[in-house]
Amino acid sequence: MLEISALTKRFGDRTAVDKASFVVTEPAMIGIIGSSGAGKSTMLRMLNRLTDASEGAIRFQGQDITALTGRARRKWQSRCAMIFQQFNLVPRMDVVSNVLHGTLNRRSTLATMFNLYPREDVETAIEILDRLGVAEHAAKRAEALSGGQQQRVAIARALMQDPAIILADEPIASLDPMNAQIVMDRLRRIHDEDGRMVIANLHTLDTARRYCDRIIGMRAGRIVFDGTPAQLTTGVARDIYGAGADFSESATSTAIEQDEAERPAARMAEPA
């Protein structure tokens, strides 16, 4: 489905991503890990074509994504939706209108100027918000919601594009552990139920192991690990982060402490 070949991005004399290559043969939930400055965000921005590659190629279902321009590029950005750490919502706009912004690439300029949406799009937006557990906030301003709720609205906006791929750039970095868990549960459910590919930059190893089918580790712009959660040992993590023997995963954990009676609960059963 997705083929990345020797993808490289340079900013002046600095190489942010250095000849990265990997292939995804079927929809999967993939986590990208690495220290700050490893090239994770630049990688996603190139996949979405927010940033142009210096060298290399991106192909999706045989199409050369790196060669797209104009309308074809915008169409790709609809198929490859982006979710950001800081949500990128319009704070003073109501929640449902923020979600409907996911349709902008397929609407006319006039309709966009006058904020005109087909009834079926509004109904779809409400259905998606309901699926993400925030439909009761549809009429509120986005700024009135908590961080976790705003991130779920951002996910709803991405789903409104009906994308083949969802890219999430540190989607839980600014959230508390409970909201981080809820957001990751929703992303995993979207992958499982819709069959959409999800690629997420993550800053905690326990999150990557728990939610992802495949984990890619980056260091100094290069891919230094590509394997299963079981293969991501503490020793491998030290290599990815360039850490010494004193490296402790517990310092990066987002796990929520639970009573013994709660531990058997299914992952998808947490409150919305």
Phi, psi and chi 1 to 4 in degrees:
 res  aa     phi    psi   chi1   chi2   chi3   chi4
   1 MET       -  -52.2  -67.1 -173.3   67.9      -
   2 LEU  -124.3  128.3  178.6   65.8      -      -
   3 GLU  -129.4  120.6 -179.3 -179.1    0.4      -
   4 ILE  -108.0  123.2  -50.4  -59.5      -      -
   5 SER  -125.1  113.4  -57.4      -      -      -
   6 ALA    47.6   40.9      -      -      -      -
   7 LEU   -69.9  127.6 -161.8   61.7      -      -
   8 THR  -136.2  139.4  -59.4      -      -      -
   9 LYS  -134.9  124.6  179.7   61.7 -178.6 -179.4
  10 ARG  -115.5  140.1  -60.6 -173.3 -172.5   90.7
  11 PHE  -117.9   95.4  -64.7   98.7      -      -
  12 GLY    65.5 -124.1      -      -      -      -
  13 ASP   -86.5   -7.0  -65.5  -26.5      -      -
  14 ARG   -96.3  133.6 -176.5  175.5   70.9   87.6
  15 THR  -101.4  110.4  -59.0      -      -      -
  16 ALA   -81.4  -40.2      -      -      -      -
  17 VAL  -129.3  129.6  175.5      -      -      -
  18 ASP  -122.0   98.3 -169.7    3.4      -      -
  19 LYS    52.8   48.4  -65.1 -179.7  173.2   61.3
  20 ALA   -76.7  133.7      -      -      -      -
  21 SER  -140.1  133.2  -62.0      -      -      -
  22 PHE  -163.2  160.2   61.3   92.6      -      -
  23 VAL  -127.7  135.3  175.2      -      -      -
  24 VAL  -115.9  115.4 -175.8      -      -      -
  25 THR   -90.5  -15.3   58.0      -      -      -
  26 GLU  -154.0  160.3   59.7 -175.2   18.8      -
  27 PRO   -54.5  132.0  -25.9   35.9      -      -
  28 ALA  -147.3  165.0      -      -      -      -
  29 MET  -104.7  115.0 -175.1  152.3  177.9      -
  30 ILE  -116.7  132.3  -59.5  169.0      -      -
  31 GLY  -106.8  136.5      -      -      -      -
  32 ILE  -112.1  123.9  -57.1  179.4      -      -
  33 ILE  -121.7  163.7   62.3  171.0      -      -
  34 GLY   152.6  163.4      -      -      -      -
  35 SER   -71.3  168.3   59.7      -      -      -
  36 SER   -58.6  132.1  178.4      -      -      -
  37 GLY    88.1    5.7      -      -      -      -
  38 ALA   -75.4  -16.2      -      -      -      -
  39 GLY   109.1    7.1      -      -      -      -
  40 LYS   -62.8  -51.1  -54.6 -174.7  -58.1  -62.7
  41 SER   -66.4  -39.3  -67.4      -      -      -
  42 THR   -62.0  -38.0  -57.5      -      -      -
  43 MET   -59.0  -49.1  173.0   76.8   78.7      -
  44 LEU   -65.1  -39.0  -68.8 -162.7      -      -
  45 ARG   -65.4  -32.1  -69.0  177.9   68.4   85.0
  46 MET   -71.5  -39.0  -76.6 -168.1  -71.9      -
  47 LEU   -61.7  -38.1  -68.8  179.7      -      -
  48 ASN   -84.6   -7.6 -177.0 -102.6      -      -
  49 ARG    68.2   24.2  -69.4  -60.5  -47.2  -82.3
  50 LEU   -73.7  -25.7  -72.5  172.4      -      -
  51 THR  -128.7  136.2  -63.0      -      -      -
  52 ASP   -82.0  142.5  -68.5  -29.8      -      -
  53 ALA   -74.5  146.8      -      -      -      -
  54 SER   -79.0  -36.2  -59.1      -      -      -
  55 GLU  -151.1  168.3  -65.6  175.0    9.9      -
  56 GLY    90.4 -174.4      -      -      -      -
  57 ALA  -143.9  150.4      -      -      -      -
  58 ILE  -122.2  124.9  -57.1  165.2      -      -
  59 ARG  -126.5  134.0  -66.9 -176.5  178.5   85.2
  60 PHE  -126.4  119.6 -177.3   73.0      -      -
  61 GLN    49.8   41.9  -63.9  178.2  -19.9      -
  62 GLY    86.0  -10.0      -      -      -      -
  63 GLN   -89.1  134.4 -177.8 -178.4   32.8      -
  64 ASP   -79.5  102.4 -175.9   -1.3      -      -
  65 ILE   -72.3  -32.9  -58.2  -56.2      -      -
  66 THR   -67.0  -18.2   48.2      -      -      -
  67 ALA   -91.9   -4.8      -      -      -      -
  68 LEU   -73.1  141.9  -59.9  178.3      -      -
  69 THR  -137.1  164.0   59.9      -      -      -
  70 GLY    54.9 -129.7      -      -      -      -
  71 ARG   -62.5  -37.7 -177.8  177.4  -64.7  179.1
  72 ALA   -64.6  -37.5      -      -      -      -
  73 ARG   -66.2  -44.4  175.9  172.8  171.3  165.4
  74 ARG   -63.5  -36.9  -68.5 -168.9  -65.1  -87.0
  75 LYS   -63.3  -40.7 -177.0  176.7  179.2 -179.2
  76 TRP   -62.6  -40.6  166.1 -112.5      -      -
  77 GLN   -66.0  -22.5  -70.7  171.7  -28.9      -
  78 SER   -74.6  -36.0  -69.5      -      -      -
  79 ARG   -78.5  -18.2  -61.7 -170.0   67.1 -159.4
  80 CYS  -124.4   80.6 -176.3      -      -      -
  81 ALA   -75.0  148.1      -      -      -      -
  82 MET  -117.3  133.8 -166.7   84.4  162.5      -
  83 ILE  -117.3  132.4  -61.2  166.7      -      -
  84 PHE  -110.4  159.9  -59.8   90.8      -      -
  85 GLN   -60.4  -38.8  176.6 -178.3  -18.3      -
  86 GLN   -96.9   18.5  -63.1  -57.4  -32.5      -
  87 PHE    73.1  -41.9  -38.0  135.3      -      -
  88 ASN    55.3   40.1  -75.6   13.5      -      -
  89 LEU   -89.6  166.1  -57.9  176.2      -      -
  90 VAL   -90.6  106.2 -178.6      -      -      -
  91 PRO   -55.8  -40.9  -23.6   34.4      -      -
  92 ARG   -90.3    1.3  -62.5  178.5   65.6   83.6
  93 MET   -94.1  147.6 -177.1  176.2  -74.7      -
  94 ASP   -66.0  159.7   61.3   77.1      -      -
  95 VAL   -60.1  -47.7  164.9      -      -      -
  96 VAL   -64.5  -34.6   72.1      -      -      -
  97 SER   -67.9  -37.3  -66.9      -      -      -
  98 ASN   -59.2  -42.3  -90.8  -77.5      -      -
  99 VAL   -65.4  -41.1  174.4      -      -      -
 100 LEU   -65.0  -18.2  -74.1  162.6      -      -
 101 HIS   -62.0  -17.0  -86.3 -167.6      -      -
 102 GLY   -66.7  -10.1      -      -      -      -
 103 THR  -100.2    2.3   68.0      -      -      -
 104 LEU   -58.8  -35.8  -67.5 -175.7      -      -
 105 ASN   -67.9  -14.3  -81.4  -15.5      -      -
 106 ARG  -115.3   12.8   62.3  176.4 -173.3  -98.8
 107 ARG  -110.7  156.6  -63.3  174.1   64.5 -132.4
 108 SER   -74.4  158.8   68.8      -      -      -
 109 THR   -60.8  -40.8  -57.8      -      -      -
 110 LEU   -62.8  -45.6 -174.7   64.1      -      -
 111 ALA   -62.5  -37.6      -      -      -      -
 112 THR   -65.9  -43.3  -60.8      -      -      -
 113 MET   -61.6  -38.3  -71.9  176.5   59.0      -
 114 PHE   -99.9    9.2  -71.2   95.5      -      -
 115 ASN    56.2   46.1 -146.5   28.2      -      -
 116 LEU  -100.9  125.0  -58.7  173.8      -      -
 117 TYR  -127.7  138.3  -60.1   98.6      -      -
 118 PRO   -61.4  146.9  -18.7   30.7      -      -
 119 ARG   -56.1  -39.4 -178.5 -179.2  180.0   85.4
 120 GLU   -65.5  -31.4   56.4  -93.1   29.9      -
 121 ASP   -68.9  -40.3  -78.8   -3.7      -      -
 122 VAL   -63.2  -43.2  176.0      -      -      -
 123 GLU   -63.7  -40.1  -68.9  173.3  -10.5      -
 124 THR   -63.8  -41.4  -61.2      -      -      -
 125 ALA   -61.0  -42.8      -      -      -      -
 126 ILE   -64.8  -41.2  -63.5  -64.6      -      -
 127 GLU   -61.2  -40.9  -71.1  171.6    2.3      -
 128 ILE   -67.9  -41.9  -66.7  172.2      -      -
 129 LEU   -60.8  -39.0  -72.8  168.0      -      -
 130 ASP   -64.2  -41.3 -175.2   54.2      -      -
 131 ARG   -60.4  -32.9 -178.5 -178.8 -177.2 -171.0
 132 LEU   -93.7    3.4  -70.1  164.0      -      -
 133 GLY    79.1   21.7      -      -      -      -
 134 VAL  -130.7   20.0  -74.5      -      -      -
 135 ALA   -62.1  -30.2      -      -      -      -
 136 GLU   -68.1  -12.8   67.1  -88.3   22.7      -
 137 HIS  -100.5   10.2  -56.3  -62.6      -      -
 138 ALA   -55.6  -36.6      -      -      -      -
 139 ALA   -89.6   -6.4      -      -      -      -
 140 LYS   -80.5  157.4  -65.7 -179.4 -177.9  177.3
 141 ARG   -67.5  145.3  -71.9 -178.7  175.2 -178.9
 142 ALA   -59.8  -34.5      -      -      -      -
 143 GLU   -67.1  -15.3   63.3 -172.2   -2.5      -
 144 ALA   -82.1   -9.9      -      -      -      -
 145 LEU   -90.7  158.5  -86.3   58.4      -      -
 146 SER   -71.3  168.2   70.0      -      -      -
 147 GLY   -59.5  -43.5      -      -      -      -
 148 GLY   -64.6  -39.4      -      -      -      -
 149 GLN   -66.6  -40.4  -69.7  166.9  -20.4      -
 150 GLN   -63.4  -37.4  -71.9 -170.4   52.6      -
 151 GLN   -67.2  -34.8 -169.8   59.9  -72.5      -
 152 ARG   -67.8  -32.7  -79.4 -175.8  -84.8  167.0
 153 VAL   -66.4  -38.8  173.0      -      -      -
 154 ALA   -63.6  -37.8      -      -      -      -
 155 ILE   -65.7  -40.8  -66.1  171.1      -      -
 156 ALA   -61.1  -41.9      -      -      -      -
 157 ARG   -60.2  -40.9 -179.7 -177.0   57.3 -165.1
 158 ALA   -64.2  -42.3      -      -      -      -
 159 LEU   -65.9  -28.2  -76.2  177.7      -      -
 160 MET   -61.7  -22.9 -162.3   69.2 -163.0      -
 161 GLN   -78.3  -11.0  -61.8  177.0 -152.2      -
 162 ASP    52.7   56.3 -167.5   21.8      -      -
 163 PRO   -81.0  157.4   33.1  -36.7      -      -
 164 ALA   -82.5  -30.5      -      -      -      -
 165 ILE  -130.2  137.5  -57.3  174.1      -      -
 166 ILE  -114.3  123.7  -66.8  176.9      -      -
 167 LEU  -104.4  129.1  -54.6  176.5      -      -
 168 ALA  -124.2  114.1      -      -      -      -
 169 ASP   -96.3  101.2 -169.1    9.2      -      -
 170 GLU    49.8   57.2  -60.1  -80.1    9.9      -
 171 PRO   -68.0  -16.3   28.4  -37.2      -      -
 172 ILE  -120.3    8.7   60.4  171.4      -      -
 173 ALA   -61.8  -30.4      -      -      -      -
 174 SER  -102.9   12.8   59.7      -      -      -
 175 LEU  -107.3  153.3  -56.6 -179.2      -      -
 176 ASP   -72.8  164.3   62.1   81.2      -      -
 177 PRO   -55.6  -39.9  -29.7   37.0      -      -
 178 MET   -64.9  -48.3  176.7   62.1   78.6      -
 179 ASN   -68.6  -33.5  -83.9  -57.4      -      -
 180 ALA   -60.5  -43.0      -      -      -      -
 181 GLN   -64.6  -42.7 -179.2  171.8  -64.7      -
 182 ILE   -62.7  -45.7  -68.4  169.1      -      -
 183 VAL   -63.5  -43.7  165.9      -      -      -
 184 MET   -67.5  -36.0  -70.7  -55.1  -59.9      -
 185 ASP   -59.2  -43.2  -78.5  -13.0      -      -
 186 ARG   -66.3  -41.5  -64.9  -48.4 -171.7  -87.1
 187 LEU   -62.9  -41.0  -74.2  173.3      -      -
 188 ARG   -66.4  -39.5 -179.1   68.8 -150.5 -165.9
 189 ARG   -64.2  -40.3 -177.3  179.4  -66.4  176.1
 190 ILE   -59.5  -44.5  -72.1  164.3      -      -
 191 HIS   -61.9  -48.3  162.9   68.4      -      -
 192 ASP   -65.6  -44.0  -69.7  -20.3      -      -
 193 GLU   -83.7  -34.7  -65.0  178.3   -5.6      -
 194 ASP   -98.5  -16.8  -62.9    1.3      -      -
 195 GLY    70.9   26.3      -      -      -      -
 196 ARG   -88.3  143.5  -57.9 -179.6 -160.7  -91.1
 197 MET   -73.3  133.4 -174.0 -174.2  -55.2      -
 198 VAL  -124.5  126.0  177.3      -      -      -
 199 ILE  -121.9  118.2  -55.7  177.2      -      -
 200 ALA  -126.2  130.9      -      -      -      -
 201 ASN   -78.2  127.5  -72.2  -17.8      -      -
 202 LEU  -129.8  147.9  -61.4  168.4      -      -
 203 HIS  -109.1    2.6   65.6  -70.8      -      -
 204 THR  -128.8  135.2   54.1      -      -      -
 205 LEU   -69.9  -36.7  -58.7 -179.3      -      -
 206 ASP   -64.6  -35.8   61.0  -44.3      -      -
 207 THR   -66.3  -45.0  -56.6      -      -      -
 208 ALA   -60.3  -43.8      -      -      -      -
 209 ARG   -66.8  -38.9  -71.6 -162.7 -170.8   95.8
 210 ARG   -72.5  -38.0 -180.0  178.7 -176.9 -175.3
 211 TYR  -107.3  -18.8  -69.9   97.3      -      -
 212 CYS  -101.7  147.7  -62.1      -      -      -
 213 ASP   -83.8  -26.9  -52.0  -53.0      -      -
 214 ARG  -145.6  143.1  176.4  178.6  173.6 -176.6
 215 ILE  -127.4  131.6  -61.3  170.4      -      -
 216 ILE  -113.6  127.1  -67.9  173.2      -      -
 217 GLY  -105.1  132.6      -      -      -      -
 218 MET  -118.1  141.3  -64.4 -173.6   69.9      -
 219 ARG  -143.1  124.0 -179.2  177.8  177.3 -174.7
 220 ALA    52.1   40.5      -      -      -      -
 221 GLY    86.2   -9.2      -      -      -      -
 222 ARG  -106.3  149.0  -70.7 -177.9  171.5  -92.1
 223 ILE   -81.4  117.8  -67.5  177.2      -      -
 224 VAL  -112.8   -6.4  -64.6      -      -      -
 225 PHE  -151.6  139.4  172.3   78.8      -      -
 226 ASP  -151.0  102.4 -173.3   -9.3      -      -
 227 GLY  -164.4 -165.5      -      -      -      -
 228 THR   -87.0  162.9   65.2      -      -      -
 229 PRO   -55.9  -37.6  -28.9   37.2      -      -
 230 ALA   -64.1  -28.7      -      -      -      -
 231 GLN   -81.1  -11.8  -67.5  170.1  -35.6      -
 232 LEU   -84.1   79.1 -178.4   62.7      -      -
 233 THR   -80.8  169.9   63.1      -      -      -
 234 THR   -61.6  -37.7  -61.3      -      -      -
 235 GLY   -62.6  -42.4      -      -      -      -
 236 VAL   -64.7  -41.5  168.2      -      -      -
 237 ALA   -60.8  -39.3      -      -      -      -
 238 ARG   -59.0  -41.8  -72.0 -165.3 -169.5  103.6
 239 ASP   -64.9  -42.2  -68.8  -21.0      -      -
 240 ILE   -62.1  -43.0  -65.9  171.0      -      -
 241 TYR   -91.2   -3.9  -72.6   92.0      -      -
 242 GLY    63.9   36.5      -      -      -      -
 243 ALA   -98.9  161.8      -      -      -      -
 244 GLY   -91.0 -169.8      -      -      -      -
 245 ALA   -65.9  -18.5      -      -      -      -
 246 ASP   -84.6    3.7   58.7  -15.1      -      -
 247 PHE   -60.8  129.9  174.5   76.8      -      -
 248 SER  -126.3  122.3  172.5      -      -      -
 249 GLU   -66.8  -28.4  -69.5 -169.3   29.8      -
 250 SER   -60.6  -26.0   61.8      -      -      -
 251 ALA   -68.6  -20.4      -      -      -      -
 252 THR  -108.9    5.8   68.8      -      -      -
 253 SER   -71.1  141.9  175.6      -      -      -
 254 THR  -109.7   12.3   57.7      -      -      -
 255 ALA   -62.9  145.3      -      -      -      -
 256 ILE   -99.0  126.1  -61.5  172.0      -      -
 257 GLU   -67.5  134.5  -66.8  -62.8  -36.1      -
 258 GLN  -127.0  153.4  -64.1  176.8  -45.5      -
 259 ASP   -70.7  156.8  -65.2  -26.0      -      -
 260 GLU   -56.1  -35.7  -72.9  -61.2  -37.2      -
 261 ALA   -67.9  -22.1      -      -      -      -
 262 GLU   -90.5  -17.8  -63.7  174.8  -45.1      -
 263 ARG   -59.0  -37.2  -66.9 -174.4 -173.0  -82.8
 264 PRO   -72.1   -7.5  -17.0   32.1      -      -
 265 ALA   -59.3  141.7      -      -      -      -
 266 ALA   -67.3  149.0      -      -      -      -
 267 ARG   -58.0  -39.4 -178.9  175.8   66.5 -160.1
 268 MET   -79.8    0.3  -56.9  -50.2  -61.6      -
 269 ALA   -93.3    0.9      -      -      -      -
 270 GLU   -65.6  154.1  -78.3  106.2    8.5      -
 271 PRO   -65.9  150.2   22.2  -32.3      -      -
 272 ALA   -82.4      -      -      -      -      -
